[in-house]
Amino acid sequence: MGAWGTGLYQDDTTCDIKDDYITYLKIGMTNEEATRKIIEENNWCFEYEDEGALLWFALADTQWKYGRLLDKIKEKAIECIDSGVDLEKWREEDEKLCEKRKKVLEALRERLNSEQPPEKKVTKIKFYRAYWKAGDVLLYQILNKELEGHKWYGKYILLKVVGKEKLYLGSLPRDIYYYEEDILSLYNWIGNKRPDIKTIKKLKIIMLDEFMDGENREIEKYIGVFHPSKRELKKLNIEVLMNEQKDTYSQKLIEEKGLGRSFYNIYNFDISILEALEREKKKGNLIEDIE
């Protein structure tokens, strides 16, 4: 049956309809536009009476809860409840489950016939984008107050924007609706002041995290995903020194190489950087430009 319970949102269809409708409102569609979009994209449901009923149930209930119930949607949902088409599959499955489902639909009918709540405000989604370009070399100073006693506090390090990662939202068009984050690696360098271009070109890229795969006894390499808020970014005072396409990856190539992703925020970013540099120092790979 594709359902895991008798509740109104205990099947894939109703969950998808509810989520998609709310998402459409969040990206700025009007109620009528979101409704039309739902029906157009899910017209396959009408090939099966029971699936069509689920669409009307979820759409009507969600619209009611958001204070946007359209008369035509309400009529369709109540028509499906009255027809009993949804109960047939439950009756075939189990009579007790059918009775539970019947109560769920009766409650839905009562709700739809009652006065709906005021229109609920929907916060629009802001699709953030990456701050830097792939290939950008970033100068960054360790100034996290929690690390004030560390030997490398106040020192400069170099980050490399090795690529960007796009995060998509449901079934929305991927060329328009997506989040974008910077993917970072680190250079094997730390110093008192900014390095010159010649120095940077001699440095090597290292991963922000490395973990030993206990089963295969291989080192798994992790790049860093970092996207602070604009307010946080101002506090970090990151400077772009140059752009070099060497050692950059497309999102597809990152996946092909099997690189893992570690996610950072402004509270753990500096700590992770220092841990990576300490790791490289033990290997004898770190260049310390400290007088």
Secondary structure, 3 states (H helix, E strand, C coil): CCECCCCCCCEHHHHHHHHHHHHHHHCCCCHHHHHHHHHHHCHHHHHCHHHHHHHHHHHHHHHHHCCCCCHHHHHHHHHHHHHCHHHHHHHHHCHHHHHHHHHHHHHHHHHHHCCCCCCCCCCCCCCCCCCCCCCEEEEEECCCHHHCCCCCCCCEEEEEEEEEEEEECCCCCCCCCEEEEEEEEEEEEEECCCCCHHHHHHCCEECCEEEEECCCCEEEEEEEEECCCHHHHHHHCCEEEEECCCCCCCHHHHHHHCCEEEEECCCCHHHHHHHHHHHHHHHCCCEEECC
